[in-house]
Amino acid sequence: MDKWVCTVCGYVYDPEVGDPDSGIAPGTAWEDVPDDWVCPTCGVGKDDFEKM
């Protein structure tokens, strides 16, 4: 699965890890992350992420 990086702070969303603190289970593909999810580090939305 592709990883996605926040263009603001550099946080990397790894689908294999997910974001359990925000309710995103490991194995959740980027496309399945809710549109209202925000970067856990800086708070920007999915629009500010790019595929690595």
LUMPABA-396750 format. One record per residue (C-alpha): x, y, z; residue in one letter. Coordinates in nm, 3 decimals, decimal comma, padded with zeros to 5 digits. Layout:
BEGIN
<drenza><east>X</east><north>Y</north><up>Z</up><resn>A</resn></drenza>
...
! end
This chain:
BEGIN
<drenza><east>00,000</east><north>00,000</north><up>00,000</up><resn>M</resn></drenza>
<drenza><east>00,109</east><north>00,355</north><up>-00,073</up><resn>D</resn></drenza>
<drenza><east>00,214</east><north>00,588</north><up>00,204</up><resn>K</resn></drenza>
<drenza><east>00,100</east><north>00,951</north><up>00,214</up><resn>W</resn></drenza>
<drenza><east>00,299</east><north>01,246</north><up>00,351</up><resn>V</resn></drenza>
<drenza><east>00,168</east><north>01,571</north><up>00,497</up><resn>C</resn></drenza>
<drenza><east>00,310</east><north>01,859</north><up>00,294</up><resn>T</resn></drenza>
<drenza><east>00,287</east><north>02,089</north><up>00,596</up><resn>V</resn></drenza>
<drenza><east>00,465</east><north>01,895</north><up>00,871</up><resn>C</resn></drenza>
<drenza><east>00,604</east><north>01,577</north><up>00,712</up><resn>G</resn></drenza>
<drenza><east>00,382</east><north>01,329</north><up>00,903</up><resn>Y</resn></drenza>
<drenza><east>00,357</east><north>01,002</north><up>00,708</up><resn>V</resn></drenza>
<drenza><east>00,029</east><north>00,811</north><up>00,696</up><resn>Y</resn></drenza>
<drenza><east>00,118</east><north>00,443</north><up>00,661</up><resn>D</resn></drenza>
<drenza><east>-00,188</east><north>00,228</north><up>00,583</up><resn>P</resn></drenza>
<drenza><east>-00,026</east><north>-00,072</north><up>00,749</up><resn>E</resn></drenza>
<drenza><east>-00,015</east><north>00,124</north><up>01,078</up><resn>V</resn></drenza>
<drenza><east>-00,326</east><north>00,340</north><up>01,037</up><resn>G</resn></drenza>
<drenza><east>-00,391</east><north>00,606</north><up>01,300</up><resn>D</resn></drenza>
<drenza><east>-00,538</east><north>00,417</north><up>01,596</up><resn>P</resn></drenza>
<drenza><east>-00,544</east><north>00,729</north><up>01,816</up><resn>D</resn></drenza>
<drenza><east>-00,788</east><north>00,883</north><up>01,566</up><resn>S</resn></drenza>
<drenza><east>-00,991</east><north>00,565</north><up>01,516</up><resn>G</resn></drenza>
<drenza><east>-00,825</east><north>00,459</north><up>01,189</up><resn>I</resn></drenza>
<drenza><east>-00,750</east><north>00,087</north><up>01,215</up><resn>A</resn></drenza>
<drenza><east>-00,428</east><north>-00,068</north><up>01,082</up><resn>P</resn></drenza>
<drenza><east>-00,478</east><north>-00,183</north><up>00,724</up><resn>G</resn></drenza>
<drenza><east>-00,700</east><north>00,114</north><up>00,630</up><resn>T</resn></drenza>
<drenza><east>-00,622</east><north>00,231</north><up>00,277</up><resn>A</resn></drenza>
<drenza><east>-00,588</east><north>00,606</north><up>00,220</up><resn>W</resn></drenza>
<drenza><east>-00,902</east><north>00,603</north><up>00,007</up><resn>E</resn></drenza>
<drenza><east>-01,095</east><north>00,460</north><up>00,304</up><resn>D</resn></drenza>
<drenza><east>-00,976</east><north>00,721</north><up>00,555</up><resn>V</resn></drenza>
<drenza><east>-01,273</east><north>00,954</north><up>00,621</up><resn>P</resn></drenza>
<drenza><east>-01,263</east><north>01,290</north><up>00,442</up><resn>D</resn></drenza>
<drenza><east>-01,290</east><north>01,473</north><up>00,774</up><resn>D</resn></drenza>
<drenza><east>-00,978</east><north>01,304</north><up>00,917</up><resn>W</resn></drenza>
<drenza><east>-00,697</east><north>01,548</north><up>00,999</up><resn>V</resn></drenza>
<drenza><east>-00,323</east><north>01,510</north><up>01,038</up><resn>C</resn></drenza>
<drenza><east>-00,258</east><north>01,403</north><up>01,398</up><resn>P</resn></drenza>
<drenza><east>00,053</east><north>01,621</north><up>01,413</up><resn>T</resn></drenza>
<drenza><east>-00,054</east><north>01,956</north><up>01,265</up><resn>C</resn></drenza>
<drenza><east>-00,430</east><north>01,929</north><up>01,204</up><resn>G</resn></drenza>
<drenza><east>-00,452</east><north>01,988</north><up>00,828</up><resn>V</resn></drenza>
<drenza><east>-00,693</east><north>01,788</north><up>00,613</up><resn>G</resn></drenza>
<drenza><east>-00,639</east><north>01,512</north><up>00,358</up><resn>K</resn></drenza>
<drenza><east>-00,604</east><north>01,771</north><up>00,079</up><resn>D</resn></drenza>
<drenza><east>-00,261</east><north>01,861</north><up>00,219</up><resn>D</resn></drenza>
<drenza><east>-00,121</east><north>01,509</north><up>00,175</up><resn>F</resn></drenza>
<drenza><east>00,072</east><north>01,373</north><up>-00,123</up><resn>E</resn></drenza>
<drenza><east>00,146</east><north>01,015</north><up>-00,222</up><resn>K</resn></drenza>
<drenza><east>00,504</east><north>00,915</north><up>-00,146</up><resn>M</resn></drenza>
! end
